[in-house]
Amino acid sequence: MLLFLSPAIITVLVFYVVPAILTVTMALTNMDYRFQWNFIGLGNFRRMLNDFLLPGILRVTFLYVIGTLGIFNVTFGLILALVTTSVGERAGRFFRSLWLLPRFTPPVVYGIIWLWILDPTKHGLLNSVRVAMGLRPVDWILNYPLGVIIVTNGIIGASFGMLIFTAAIRSIPRELHWAARVDGAGLFQDIRYITLPQIRWPILFVTAYQTLSLLTSYEYILIITKGGPYFASTVWALYTYNLCFGGYYAPYQFGYGSAMALVLVIIGLIAAITYWRVFRFRAMMAEPLIEVV
Amino acid sequence: MRRSAYPLKADTLKKIRRRERAIKVLLYSFLFITALPIIIGYSWLFLNSFSERLVYGLIPEQLTLKNWSFLWKPPSPYYPSLWRTFANTLILGLGMVIAVVGISTPAAYVLSRMKFPGRIEILAGTLILHSFPGITLLISLYYVLRTLGLLNTVVGVFLVKAGLMMPFAIWVMKGFFDGIPWDVERAALVDGATRFQTWYKVMLPQVKPGIGAISIFAFLSGWSEYIYVITFIHDKRSWTLSSYVNSIIGDYRFLDYGLLASTALFYMLPVLVFFLFAQRYLLQVSIGGMKGGG
């Protein structure tokens, strides 16, 4: 039995427990590219309070998470689920698969598609439309950095809500819809008074789960805008990354970076434990076995 | 006066039908229009890689294979051999499969079938870690790999990734083991098989769908990996296709979209194949496995 279990326990120890402890310890040092353990107490956290970039980064992070979540991951995901379950079965399945494609595409490839769509010269998709209409090309990333990261992440994020909501909508007993229709409800009343109340739990789940995903994921931002112009699309997680591995004037700030990461680690841990308690993750995890596409 | 069998008059019924059809048309156009960025984006990738030039952004003018010359000749001497890079990416994907399946399957079996002190704690731990974003540990993982001497190696990346995927894989596999009735296992034991034989000869064949699903998932997750690869691997000999395409973006972004599109498409091919032919498999586990991507 130990033979069966120990490899798993060792991997979890090495790749979760040890790094978590290291993050806490490194946050108390001013470690840089020399990897020396100089403990400076709470110096990094004092620096955080004085970091003049942080208010801006917090603002971007907040708008990015709220915007992506509100527009795409929950609202648009819900609309997609509602629409694809209302049209024919085959068409619905086709469109759901289409929306899943970006999620399975390697991030760099997805990034290339967007770099072309948003290209500042007349060769990009959006600008070639503008040029055809006699307008001048626009540098989209420079002018709308926040919009760009919300849309590019949202298009991927919407499919998560779409799948969960589709499964939830499917599990509503049909009799409820029939009863509503017989009582004279139209399509929208049916959605408002039957569907939505029945799936409020999944909606809450998607909101909570995706807030954490959005707070901690930054690879598409890194590829598409690199956090720029300046810091206009740099979210907390990307700032942390760039402090250590990015092209700032002084990278390899592992100590300060760890302190920044620690904030996310703590948020992540609290959120993970909360999910487990609130959503009875046991039950949620049974869901992947439902085929929805 | 003759009365219709329906309480509704015929023309009211017709009106309702017409309205329903209008709504259908509306729904379909909504689906089509919102999906346009995806449809156009992926078509562009394909069209651009095979054509000399695109007019109005999307209409190919002259078909060519020259964008694919990177297959036999690196775009500049700076680049490593494509096939070496390809092999590295394959190793990353397959390494993930071996590590994830090899470690999670036995652990999941024990957690599903045996009673021992600490079982509940381990299960709760995996569950909590399952939703914990491993990416936040990137900096300390860098330190761990550096200490182990695994920086700049593909092995380092797949070990880290497999480790972070473990709670999820254990959980999915446990679900599959839970689904097998006790009687099957007991019959084998009664017939004189050892516990290990039972696991290997009776249980494993039953959870093949689970192993298949996890394998595909692990492979794609390794094959597509971006952040860990560009952070942990700088040595060109260990590059994967992510680093390769990333460099192509850096060097040729405004100069050669043909090259960008064809390298991207090349990178995406296996993913497309799985996406088209193994989607059902993929979706069985994907909901639980999705983390990033907003």
Chai-1 contact restraints between the chains, C-beta under 6 A:
chainA,res_idxA,chainB,res_idxB,connection_type,confidence,min_distance_angstrom,max_distance_angstrom,comment,restraint_id
A,M1,B,V110,contact,1.0,0.0,6.0,A-B,restraint_1
A,F4,B,P106,contact,1.0,0.0,6.0,A-B,restraint_2
A,F4,B,V110,contact,1.0,0.0,6.0,A-B,restraint_3
A,L5,B,A107,contact,1.0,0.0,6.0,A-B,restraint_4
A,L5,B,V110,contact,1.0,0.0,6.0,A-B,restraint_5
A,P7,B,I103,contact,1.0,0.0,6.0,A-B,restraint_6
A,A8,B,I103,contact,1.0,0.0,6.0,A-B,restraint_7
A,A8,B,A107,contact,1.0,0.0,6.0,A-B,restraint_8
A,T11,B,I103,contact,1.0,0.0,6.0,A-B,restraint_9
A,T11,B,G163,contact,1.0,0.0,6.0,A-B,restraint_10
A,T11,B,M166,contact,1.0,0.0,6.0,A-B,restraint_11
A,V12,B,M166,contact,1.0,0.0,6.0,A-B,restraint_12
A,F15,B,V160,contact,1.0,0.0,6.0,A-B,restraint_13
A,F15,B,G163,contact,1.0,0.0,6.0,A-B,restraint_14
A,F15,B,L164,contact,1.0,0.0,6.0,A-B,restraint_15
A,Y16,B,L129,contact,1.0,0.0,6.0,A-B,restraint_16
A,P19,B,L137,contact,1.0,0.0,6.0,A-B,restraint_17
A,P19,B,S140,contact,1.0,0.0,6.0,A-B,restraint_18
A,P19,B,L141,contact,1.0,0.0,6.0,A-B,restraint_19
A,P19,B,V144,contact,1.0,0.0,6.0,A-B,restraint_20
A,L22,B,S140,contact,1.0,0.0,6.0,A-B,restraint_21
A,L22,B,Y143,contact,1.0,0.0,6.0,A-B,restraint_22
A,T23,B,S140,contact,1.0,0.0,6.0,A-B,restraint_23
A,T68,B,G294,contact,1.0,0.0,6.0,A-B,restraint_24
A,V83,B,L27,contact,1.0,0.0,6.0,A-B,restraint_25
A,V83,B,L31,contact,1.0,0.0,6.0,A-B,restraint_26
A,S86,B,L27,contact,1.0,0.0,6.0,A-B,restraint_27
A,V87,B,L27,contact,1.0,0.0,6.0,A-B,restraint_28
A,F95,B,L31,contact,1.0,0.0,6.0,A-B,restraint_29
A,L98,B,A35,contact,1.0,0.0,6.0,A-B,restraint_30
A,L98,B,I38,contact,1.0,0.0,6.0,A-B,restraint_31
A,R103,B,G293,contact,1.0,0.0,6.0,A-B,restraint_32
A,F104,B,V271,contact,1.0,0.0,6.0,A-B,restraint_33
A,F104,B,F275,contact,1.0,0.0,6.0,A-B,restraint_34
A,P106,B,S224,contact,1.0,0.0,6.0,A-B,restraint_35
A,P106,B,Y267,contact,1.0,0.0,6.0,A-B,restraint_36
A,P107,B,Y226,contact,1.0,0.0,6.0,A-B,restraint_37
A,V108,B,Y226,contact,1.0,0.0,6.0,A-B,restraint_38
A,V108,B,S242,contact,1.0,0.0,6.0,A-B,restraint_39
A,V108,B,V245,contact,1.0,0.0,6.0,A-B,restraint_40
A,V108,B,N246,contact,1.0,0.0,6.0,A-B,restraint_41
A,V109,B,A264,contact,1.0,0.0,6.0,A-B,restraint_42
A,V109,B,Y267,contact,1.0,0.0,6.0,A-B,restraint_43
A,V109,B,M268,contact,1.0,0.0,6.0,A-B,restraint_44
A,I112,B,L260,contact,1.0,0.0,6.0,A-B,restraint_45
A,I112,B,A264,contact,1.0,0.0,6.0,A-B,restraint_46
A,I113,B,G41,contact,1.0,0.0,6.0,A-B,restraint_47
A,L125,B,G57,contact,1.0,0.0,6.0,A-B,restraint_48
A,S128,B,Y56,contact,1.0,0.0,6.0,A-B,restraint_49
A,S128,B,G57,contact,1.0,0.0,6.0,A-B,restraint_50
A,N153,B,G294,contact,1.0,0.0,6.0,A-B,restraint_51
A,I156,B,G293,contact,1.0,0.0,6.0,A-B,restraint_52
A,I156,B,G294,contact,1.0,0.0,6.0,A-B,restraint_53
A,G157,B,G294,contact,1.0,0.0,6.0,A-B,restraint_54
A,F160,B,M290,contact,1.0,0.0,6.0,A-B,restraint_55
A,L163,B,I287,contact,1.0,0.0,6.0,A-B,restraint_56
A,S213,B,K291,contact,1.0,0.0,6.0,A-B,restraint_57
A,L214,B,G294,contact,1.0,0.0,6.0,A-B,restraint_58
A,T216,B,P133,contact,1.0,0.0,6.0,A-B,restraint_59
A,T216,B,I135,contact,1.0,0.0,6.0,A-B,restraint_60
A,T216,B,T136,contact,1.0,0.0,6.0,A-B,restraint_61
A,S217,B,G292,contact,1.0,0.0,6.0,A-B,restraint_62
A,S217,B,G294,contact,1.0,0.0,6.0,A-B,restraint_63
A,E219,B,Y226,contact,1.0,0.0,6.0,A-B,restraint_64
A,E219,B,I227,contact,1.0,0.0,6.0,A-B,restraint_65
A,C244,B,I139,contact,1.0,0.0,6.0,A-B,restraint_66
A,F245,B,T231,contact,1.0,0.0,6.0,A-B,restraint_67
A,F254,B,I139,contact,1.0,0.0,6.0,A-B,restraint_68
A,G257,B,I139,contact,1.0,0.0,6.0,A-B,restraint_69
A,S258,B,I139,contact,1.0,0.0,6.0,A-B,restraint_70
A,A261,B,T136,contact,1.0,0.0,6.0,A-B,restraint_71
A,A261,B,I139,contact,1.0,0.0,6.0,A-B,restraint_72
A,L264,B,T136,contact,1.0,0.0,6.0,A-B,restraint_73
A,V265,B,T136,contact,1.0,0.0,6.0,A-B,restraint_74
A,G268,B,F132,contact,1.0,0.0,6.0,A-B,restraint_75
A,G268,B,P133,contact,1.0,0.0,6.0,A-B,restraint_76
A,G268,B,T136,contact,1.0,0.0,6.0,A-B,restraint_77
A,A272,B,I128,contact,1.0,0.0,6.0,A-B,restraint_78
A,A272,B,S131,contact,1.0,0.0,6.0,A-B,restraint_79
A,A272,B,F132,contact,1.0,0.0,6.0,A-B,restraint_80
A,I273,B,I128,contact,1.0,0.0,6.0,A-B,restraint_81
A,Y275,B,S131,contact,1.0,0.0,6.0,A-B,restraint_82
A,W276,B,L127,contact,1.0,0.0,6.0,A-B,restraint_83
A,W276,B,I128,contact,1.0,0.0,6.0,A-B,restraint_84
A,F281,B,L127,contact,1.0,0.0,6.0,A-B,restraint_85
A,M285,B,W171,contact,1.0,0.0,6.0,A-B,restraint_86
A,M285,B,G288,contact,1.0,0.0,6.0,A-B,restraint_87
A,P288,B,Q284,contact,1.0,0.0,6.0,A-B,restraint_88
A,P288,B,V285,contact,1.0,0.0,6.0,A-B,restraint_89
A,P288,B,I287,contact,1.0,0.0,6.0,A-B,restraint_90
A,P288,B,G288,contact,1.0,0.0,6.0,A-B,restraint_91
A,V293,B,L283,contact,1.0,0.0,6.0,A-B,restraint_92
